[in-house]
C-alpha cells in the first residue's frame, strides 16, 4: 500500500481535479513576545515580531489540494474589502481557480490571532454569518453548475458562515449524484439532513456527537455502531471520523479501519480536519481505495498538527511522512 500511495503522491495527484465549495476565510497571525503588563489596563503587551496571513476554512482545504499538485477550484463568498483582495491574491499565487467566487455586501470572514510563544492570547473575528440571500445563492449555484463537468470530485466545507445553506448543499449534492461524482462533506452543526445523499462525511468526534441522541466516548466499537446508524439515516456511503489523539476511523460498508495517530508532539490541531478531507477526497478522486485514502489522510494530518497555526501540507512533506 505504501508504494502505491507514494506513486500516487509523486505522479498521480497532478491528474486530479477537485472543486471546493464552502465558507472561505483569511487567517491572520501576529506572532510576538510578552515581557510586561500594560500600564493602561491589566493586560499583557505583545511586541509583534512576525505577521503571517494564510487561507482558512474552505480555502485551507483548497490550499492543501493545490500544494499537493491537484488542479483545484474554489467557490465561496468574500466581501469588497482589503481582506478580500489579500485573499484572492493568495489564491492566484497558488494557481487555484477562483472565478466561481462571489462578492457580496458581507465582509470577508477574517480571523486575527495574537500569539506569544505557542500560546494564543486573543482572537478577533470579522464576519457576518447570516445565510446568503436568494440572488447570491443563485449566482453561486450557477458558477458551480458550470464547473462541475470539469472536476472529478466535490468537497463541501461547512464552517457555518452562511454559504452552506440547505438549498446550496441539497443542490450541490444532487448534481454530484446525478453526475456520478464523489461529494465529500466536512459538517457543521446538528442539521445533517442538508447533507443527505453525500458520498462521505468527515466529522470529528464532537461533530458526530452533535447528531447522536446520546453522546459516545472515543471508543472504536461505539464509533462503529454510531457511524452505521448515521450512514443509514442520511443515506451515505460512509464516514471518516477524526478522533484527535486516537487517530481516525473509516466506516465504508464492510470496510472498517481504525487508524492510529502518528506518535509526535502536537502543537496545534486547527486545520487538521481540512487536511483530512482534502487528502482523503484527493485519493478517492485518484482511484485509491477508501482504506488507503484514509491512511494517507491520517499521515497528512500528522504533519499538520506538528505546526503552529493553520497549515497546509505540501507534496515533499507528505512523501517524507510516508
N, C-alpha and C positions, 0 to 999 in steps of 0.2 A: 504493500500500500504506500509506503513512504516514497519508493521510487516513482510510482505513478503520480503522487502529489508533487514531487519535485519537478517532474517533467511538465506537469500542468502549470506550475508557477513559473517555470522558466520559459515556456513557449506556448502554452495553451491559452493563457489569460488574454493575450492580445486579440484573439478572435471573438471574445465575448462582448456582447453589447447589453448594457443594463440601464434601465430608466428608473430613477428615484423620484417619488412623489411624496411631499410632506412638508413639515414645518421646519424651515431653514432658520439658522441663527448665525450671528457673528459672536465669537468668543474673544474677549479681550482680557489680557492678563497684565497686571503691574506687579513685577517681582521687586522686592526691596528688603531692607533690613530695619529692624526696630531697635533703637538704642535709648530712647527716652519717652516720657509721657508728656503730652501736650499741656502747656500752662493754661490753655483756654478751656479745657474740659478733661476729665479723667479717661482719656483715650490714648492709645499708643500712636506715635508718629512714625510712619513708614517712609524712609528715604528711598525713592524709586531708583533702581539700578538698571532695570531692563523692562521693555514693553514688548508683548507678543500678541499678535492678532491672528486668529485662526478660524476655520469654519466649524460650525457646531450644528447640532440637531441633524436633520436630514442631510444637510450639506456635509457633515462629517462622514456620513455613510458614503456620499459621492467622493469625498476626499480619499477615503480608504481605497475605493474602487479605482480611482484614477492613478494613485501612486503605485498600485499593483499592476497597472498596464491595461486595465479594462477600458473599453470605449463607453464613456459614461455620459448620460444626460440627466438633467435635474429640473424638476418643476416644483415651484413653490411661490411664496409671496414675499415681496420686500416693499419698503417704503421709498419715497422720493427724498432721501436724506443722505448724509455723508456716510453713515454706516452701510447703506445700500450700495454706494459707489465702491467702498472698500471691498465689500462682499463680492461684487461682480468682478472686480479686478483680480481677486484671488482665484475665482473660477476660471477666468480667462488664462491666467498663468498656468493653471493645472491642465488646461485643454479640455475642460468639462463643457459640454454643450448646454448653455443656459438660456437658449432662445425661447424655451417654454415658460420661463419665469414671468410672473405678472407683477405689476406695480400697482399698489393701492394707496389710499389715504392713511392706512395704518402704518406705524413706524416699522423699520426693520428690527426684528427681535434681536436684541443685543444683551449679552451678559458680561459685566465687567467685574473681575475678581482682583482683589489685592492680596498678595501672598508674601509672607515673610518666612524664609526657610521653606519647609514643606507645609506650613500652616496657613490655611486660608483665613484671612481676618474679616473680610466683608465682601458681599456680592451686591452689585447694583444691576437691576433688570430694567431694560427699556422694552416695553411690549404692550400690545393690545391683543388679548387672547380671544376676542369675540370672533364668531364664525364669519367666514367670507359671505358677502351678500350674493344675491342671485346673479348679478351681472359678472362679478369676479369669478364665481363658481363656473358659470357657463364658459367664460374665456379660458379658464384653467383646463376644463374638460375638453374643450376644442383643441387646445395645444397638445393634450395627452393623446387624443384620438389620432392626431396627425403623426405622432412619434411612435405609437405602439407597433405598427407594422415593421419598424426598423430595428426592434430590440428582441433579445432572447428571453428576458425576464424583467419583472417589475417589482420594485420594493416600495411598500408604503411605510413611511417613517412618521409615526404619530407622536407628537410631543404635546398635544393638547393646546396648540396655539391658534387654532381656527381654520387650518387648511383641511384637515382630515375629518370633514363632516360626514354624517351618514350618507348624504347624497353622493358626495365625491367618492367615498370608499365603495359604496354599492356599485356605482357606475364603472369605476376602475376595475374592480374585481370581476364584475360581469363581463366586461370587454375582454379581460385576460382569459377568462374561462372560455369564452366564445372563440378566441384566437388560439386556444390550447397552449397558453404560455404560463410559466410559473408566476405566481404573485405571492410574495412573502411579506408578512406584516410584523412590524415592531409596535406592539399595542400600547395604549394609554387608557387608564380609567377602567370602569367596570361595564361599559357598553360594548361588548364584543359582538353584538348582533350585527353591527355595521361591517364586521369582518367575515360574516357568513360566506362560505364557499371559497375562502382563501386556500392556497396550497399549504403553506406553513405559517404558523405564528411563532414568534420568538420572545416569549416573556421572560423576565426574571421571576424569582420565586414570589416576590411581593406582588408583581403584576398578575401572576397566576392566582394567587390567593384572593385577589380583588374580585374574581368571578366565581369563586367557590362558595358554597353555602356555609362551609366550616373551614377555617384555616388549617393548613397542614404544615408539619415541620419539614426541614431539609433532609428528607429520608427517601432513598431510592424507591422502595415499594409504594409508599404513599404518593409520590410524584407520578409514578407509572399509572396508578389507579385513577388519580385525579385527571391526568392528561387524557386518558382514554375517554372519560366522561365528557371532557371539554371538546375533544375531537368529534365525538358523536353529536354533541349538542350544536356545534357550529359547522358541521359538515366539512371538516378539514381533512387533508391528507395526514398531517402530523404536527407535532410541536417540537421546538427546541427550547428547553428551559435552562436558562443560565442560573447557576447556583453559587455564585461568589467563590469562596474558598473550596467548595466541593466540586467545582468544575461545571460541566453541563450535561444535560440528559437529552437524548434524541428518542422520540417515540414516533415511529413511522410504520404503522401496521404491525407486522410481525418483527420488524427491526426495532430493537430497543438497546440503546447503548448508554452507559453511564461513564462519562469520560472525566477522569480526574484532572484537577487543575495542575498546571506545571509548578513544581516547588520553586519559589523565589520570593524575594521581598516585594510586597505590594505597596506602591506609593499612592496610587490614585485609580479608582475604578471608573471614573467618569469617562464616558465614550467607549467603554468596553463592549456594551451592547450594540453600538453602531458598528464596531469592527466585526462582531459575531455575525450580524445579519448580512453585512457586506460580503464577507468571505464565504459564508455558507451559501448565499444566493449565487455568488460568482462560480463556485464549484458546481452547483446544480446546473447552471447555465452552460458550463463546460462539460456536461455529461458525466460528472463524477457521482458515484452513488452516495446516498444521503449519509451513510455511516462515515465514509471517508471525508465527506464535506463537513460534517460536524467535528470530526477530529481536527481538520485543518483550521476551522474557525476557532477551536479551543487553543490551538497553538498560537494563532494570531493574537487572540485576547491576552495570552500570557505575555506577549511582547508589550502590549499597550498598557497593562496595569502597572508595569515597572517604570512608567514615565509619569511626570507630573503634568497635570492639566490634560485638556483634550488633545489626543494624539492619534495620528493616522499611521498605520504600519506600511512600510514600503516592501518592495519585492526582495531586496537584498536581506532585510531583517527577517522576513518570513522564511526564506531559504535557509538562512543560518539557524533559525529556531528549529526547522525540520531536521 
